[in-house]
Amino acid sequence: MTLDWMPRDNELKDHGVGGDAYWGTLETPPCAVYEKKPLRGPDGREIPDLHVAWVTLNNPKQFNSYTTSMVKGVTAAFANAGLDRSVVAVVFTGAGDRAFCTGGNVKEYSEYYARRPAEYGQYMDLFNSMVDSILGCKKPTICRVNGMRVAGGQEIGMACDITVASDLAVFGQAGPKHGSAPDGGSTDFLPWFLTMEDALWNCVSCETWSAYKMLRKGLITKAVPVLRKDGRFLRNPQVMTEDYVVDGEIAYGEMKTGPELEKARDIVKGTPIDFERLDQSVADIVWRFANLFPGCLMKSIDGIRAKKKYFWDQMKLPNRHWLAANMSTEAFLGFGAFNTKKLTGSDVIDFIKYRQLAAQGRPLDESFFDEVLAKPLEKAPV
């Protein structure tokens, strides 16, 4: 059996940076959107000559996963905002209400970059420049998390200075499950935020954490209710509060399980989402920044960023080369499985079979790949 059923994109990518040529509008996804909005005071009035830059990942049908051109757009947007004298702060967010960002676009990874390590190396140069543009932006950066912040989305979000999240948002990594490693920032940033064991577990478990668990762990600044019913905001009912005790410990921030979780999910599905309080929290932080000396503010921020940058700068190049080489082996399998899940019914490989074949010393050839990948279904799942 061959792997011809796996799609392939043969149109070569342009890895040059074209500035605002890679900005689109909210009506033209997939793209990155750059907007300047007026700075507003606490009373809502516009402040003349001052703005807030909004950088929006606009690919909602694919959970705001970033394509190559979107990476360029984000890089250009942060560079532009950092140089704009009228900009007080930058807000980094995603379109819609389901996701901030779920990382790199797996369809593009699987259909273009898989088995093209040199091409993916050039892509990683662009990705590294995107993270550098966030860490080097000469304006405070706020990640407005409107939904899932997973995989590479978690990494570019952690590059920001402050995170304010919808309390429906979930956070986490997915690399080891889908053929990669969280080397786009998580392995560098998380040991600063967490204990070493928490950092390791967050990187390798591929489990998602609620916004309240992130808040409890000190990984975000604020979690804000966004479900609104009868004019009142409701806390995310899927997450345990301080009243829950599991195995003798308070389980604050953990997701509920069983019938309680199913009931809570029904509440979420039947309740409108309103980002008013989320946006107000972002505006309050921006206003705080606006009422500080700009030079002293950025010196203070850069002093904190330097600790995040220390390991990022040490590791971004060796990680770039490993991630590129990995595109010929485990990433090819992992991204391929995820990209073809509608054909096979599975988004992962057979990990046990993979380990068994590796233990036998089998070469990573077509027959090896064929044995660990799920086969196409005779009939697509409904």
Residue, then its C-alpha position, 0 to 999 in steps of 0.5 A: m500500500t502506498l501513501d498516495w491518499m495523503p494530500r500534497d501541496n507542491e506549490l513552493k512557498d515564499h519565505g521572504v518577509g513582505g511587510d504589510a503585504y501580508w495583512g488582510t481584513l476580517e473579511t479576508p481570512p486566512c490572514a493576520v489583521y493589523e488595526k489601530k483603535p483609538l485609546r479610550g479613557p475610563d469614561g469611554r471617550e477617545i483620547p486624541d492622537l493615541h492608539v491601541a494596536w490590535v493584531t488578530l489571527n484571522n483563520p477561525k475555520q481552522f481555529n486561528s492556526y497560522t499559515t506561513s503568510m500569517v506568520k509574516g503578517v504577525t511579525a510585520a504587525f508587531a514591528n510596525a506597532g513597536l515603531d508607531r509613536s502613537v501606539v500605547a500598547v498592542v493587543f494580540t488576539g484571534a477572530g471569533d469566540r472559539a480560539f485564540c490560536t491552535g498553533g501552526n496550520v497542520k494542513e499546510y504542515s502535512e501537505y507542504y512541509a512534511r518531508r521537506p526539512a529545508e523548507y521547514g527550516q526556512y519556515m522556522d526562521l520566520f516563526n522565530s522572527m515572529v516570536d522575536s518581534i513579540l519579545g522585542c516590541k517596544k510597546p507592552t503586549i497583551c494576549r487577549v485569549n478569546g478561546m483555545r490557546v494550544a500548541g504554538g498558540q500557547e507559545i506565541g501567547m506566552a511571548c506576550d507580557i500579559t494574558v487576559a483570558s475568557d474563562l472558557a479558554v483552555f491552554g496546553q501543548a500537543g507536540p508529542k502527541h502529533g509529532s513535534a516538541p513544544d520548542g517554539g517557546s514553551t520549553d524555554f518559558l515554562p520553567w520560568f513560570l512553573t516548577m520544573e515538574d509542572a513545566l515538564w508535565n505541561c509540555v509532555s502530557c498534551e492535556t489542556w488546562s482551564a483558564y482558572k487552573m492557569l490563573r492558579k498556577g500564575l501563568i495568566t493575569k486574569a480569567v474573565p467570565v464571558l457567558r451572559k444570560d439575562g444581563r448577568f455574567l456566569r462563571n464557566p460551569q465546566v470548571m471546579t470551584e474551591d468547593y470541590v475536593v478530590d482525593g482530599e485536595i481542593a480541585y480549583g480550576e480542574m475540569k469537571t467529569g462525568p454527568e456534571l461535565e455533560k450538564a455543564r457543557d449543555i449550559v455553555k452551548g445554550t448561553p450566549i458569549d459576550f466579550e464585554r468584560l474581557d475587553q474592559s479588562v484589556a482596556d483597564i490594563v492599557w489605560r494603566f500603561a498609558n498613565l506611566f512614563p513610557g521610557c520607564l515602562m519599557k525599561s521595566i518590561d524589557g528587564i522582565r522579558a530578558k529572562k524569558k529571552y535568555f533561554w529562547d535566544q540560546m535554544k531557538l537555532p538548535n531547535r530550528h534545526w531539530l524541528a526541520a529534521n523531524m519533518s522527515t520522520e515523526a512530524f511527517l507521521g503525526f501531522g499526516a495522521f491529524n490532517t487525514k483524520k476525516l479519511t481514517g477516523s483517527d488523528v494519531i498513529d498507533f504509538i505502540k506499534y511504532r515503538q514495537l517496530a522501532a524496538q525491532g530496529r526497523p528502518l523508517d521507510e514506507s512500510f514502517f509508516d504504512e504499519v503505524l498510520a491508520k488506514p482510510l475508512e471504506k466509508a467516511p465517518v458521519 
